[in-house]
Amino acid sequence: MKKVKTEKIMANVNEYLKRRNLEQSQPSGGTISEQQAGVLGLVSPSTPNSFTFSTTSTHHSHIDHQYVRLKSWMMEASEPCRSELSQVLFPLFIHLYLELVAGTGRQAAKKFFVKHYQVFLVNRDYENTLSQVLNAANINASGDMNSSPIIQNLKSGKYLVRLSELTLNYFLRYLKATENPILLQIFNTYIEVEVDDSGAGSSGAVFRSPELNSALSNALVNGHTPESMSSDSAIATADGLDCTQEELQKVKDVMARIRLAHPAPPSLCVYTVSNAYNGLSCASVNAEGKLLSCGFEDSVIKLWKLTPPVHNVGFRKATTVVGPRGGISHTLLACDNSRIEDDGDGREEEEEEMMADSRNGGRRRNRGGELFALRGHRGPVLDTAYTHDSTHLLSVSEDTTMRLWNLESGQAVALYRGHNYPVWCVAVAPLTMYVATGSYDSTVKIWATDCTYPLRTMAGHTQAVDCVAFHPNGTYVASGSCDRTVRLWQITDGDAARILLHHKSAISAVAFAPNGKYLASGSDDGAVVVWDLAGGRVMAELSTGNQAGNGNTEISPHVDSIVGLCWSADSALLVSASSDGCVRTSHLGQTHAGDGGPGWELNEVCQVQCSGSTNGGMGSNGGGGQLLHTSLTAHNYLTAVTTVDVER
């Protein structure tokens, strides 16, 4: 009886190994757990295709849990470890998917694939590989997976990733400290790590087929040679490319000239609010450039849609008459709806509006392109800010409160109290739902949208806080005050990490560079300063004439107060805007100081006058006015909001 039971067990084991396309290994003298096997290094990366151990449980929930936990751990890692470890995700995802197809069937594998594949579509090579693997999995049965060439190639080769020694040790500690037997098996079997401490980084994991592995040549699954190849290996495999060495050198020369070329300034889109007799006090445009919010002194917030309506795009025969424009090109926006001639057939639009009103609980939207008039504050609205997905709007007011608005319904969903005096500014963190506010009570408060009370209060300024901004990593917040100082606060403990002293007037705007290394600050006298956060020193400056004197200082074109600062995505261009309508784009470049050491300077790339001066001058648009807001959208163009005919 015991012999029959043993034979049945062995038959089931052999059937399982055959279904997984694996060969039965020789029996060993002892037993060891899967986790111990991985930690002790029994899965050797030098033998890429040997069957060392197979997980006893391949339930899709276990695999998904380990993968999700790994992604969460990587997101919490600091740079440069997070960027380097991102190379490991794709090889793990591919082989986890193949494990699920072979072990649990297509349904669980498809569910795992659909849940996680979209993050890899930004890489063209990853996208091609995913398409080929998905087609192979759909065509072949579970037992015939190895009949597909792409599956055979993936099973027999390895992905090469370049990690620094610090990042590799960091990752290995994670695998050893947590229960990740499946990830550990795939990492040791199908991923080869090349330790590279040069800091050059890599564009992603590179696949090495068995043939090219022996020749130390890199190739992707679809046959393309990666850009991350060294120059020596590129020369060795030049015969396999579609171009000669001379053509390749010409391409490299062109790329070098492009890097050295003067950067082009972003385009500027100006929105003008006319006849704002109720006192326009603030304005903001969301990151996508689709919504404009304006706060008024009568405590009302008005929201406009900046995308053109469908009937203005040209799909209907209605003639649109806007009137004479003096030769200036204009694009019809939703704000221009009141100037569009009626074509006599508006029943469909009226029905759509009625349906929208019913969905909004009977709250009727305003005509003329205006989406909502948000009412709830009891004092002038001083600043607004959008959440990351632009579904909600935060506003602060002289009534000492902050409100959260749902932009789908136009209703206030939360009221936040904590300041004792008017709240001047608000900013939303880039990675979390933290919110920072600055007030006339000289404090900076940190909030979470799900708590109506402040989480932390930063005290240190001696006068009102006029501007706040979050660091790209979300762990620091900068504040500018009327006491002429810029302070950098740690959100975790509320301590001041830096106190930056240089300005001669009240600070009116601050902005972090996307790389997290620089901070720009502007003041009421038109001066703009770029700070090195690591050293806490001034790198470059645009200053008024009576302040210029350094080798890295230029005369500022701004006459009035700085109302906006923003950086390009590569942290090379700084855009500064003043209330007199001057928008200047400057390039932050390295130069040599007088003592021979390296220095930095702000070289002008472009300067635009988008509104008239507040002292009675006239701008290029032919009218007097004031600039209230400027920002760089996700589509890499500038938006500016001006107002004319303001009565206060």
QUIRAUR-V862438 format. One record per run of one state. SS is the DSSP state (H for helix, E for strand, L for the rest). FROM is the first residue (numbers start at 0). TO is the last residue. If there is no record, write none. Layout:
ss=SS from=FROM to=TO
ss=SS from=FROM to=TO
This chain:
ss=L from=0 to=0
ss=H from=1 to=18
ss=L from=19 to=32
ss=H from=33 to=38
ss=L from=39 to=58
ss=H from=59 to=75
ss=L from=76 to=79
ss=H from=80 to=102
ss=L from=103 to=104
ss=H from=105 to=119
ss=L from=120 to=122
ss=H from=123 to=138
ss=L from=139 to=140
ss=H from=141 to=146
ss=L from=147 to=147
ss=H from=148 to=155
ss=L from=156 to=156
ss=E from=157 to=162
ss=L from=163 to=163
ss=H from=164 to=176
ss=L from=177 to=179
ss=H from=180 to=189
ss=E from=190 to=194
ss=L from=195 to=204
ss=E from=205 to=207
ss=L from=208 to=208
ss=H from=209 to=213
ss=L from=214 to=229
ss=H from=230 to=235
ss=L from=236 to=236
ss=H from=237 to=239
ss=L from=240 to=243
ss=H from=244 to=259
ss=L from=260 to=266
ss=E from=267 to=272
ss=L from=273 to=278
ss=E from=279 to=284
ss=L from=285 to=289
ss=E from=290 to=295
ss=L from=296 to=298
ss=E from=299 to=304
ss=L from=305 to=308
ss=H from=309 to=311
ss=L from=312 to=332
ss=H from=333 to=338
ss=L from=339 to=345
ss=H from=346 to=358
ss=L from=359 to=368
ss=E from=369 to=374
ss=L from=375 to=379
ss=E from=380 to=385
ss=L from=386 to=390
ss=E from=391 to=396
ss=L from=397 to=399
ss=E from=400 to=405
ss=L from=406 to=409
ss=E from=410 to=416
ss=L from=417 to=421
ss=E from=422 to=427
ss=L from=428 to=432
ss=E from=433 to=438
ss=L from=439 to=441
ss=E from=442 to=447
ss=L from=448 to=454
ss=E from=455 to=458
ss=L from=459 to=463
ss=E from=464 to=469
ss=L from=470 to=474
ss=E from=475 to=480
ss=L from=481 to=483
ss=E from=484 to=489
ss=L from=490 to=494
ss=E from=495 to=500
ss=L from=501 to=505
ss=E from=506 to=511
ss=L from=512 to=516
ss=E from=517 to=522
ss=L from=523 to=526
ss=E from=527 to=531
ss=L from=532 to=535
ss=E from=536 to=542
ss=L from=543 to=551
ss=E from=552 to=554
ss=L from=555 to=560
ss=E from=561 to=566
ss=L from=567 to=571
ss=E from=572 to=577
ss=L from=578 to=580
ss=E from=581 to=591
ss=L from=592 to=596
ss=E from=597 to=608
ss=L from=609 to=624
ss=E from=625 to=631
ss=L from=632 to=636
ss=E from=637 to=642
ss=L from=643 to=647
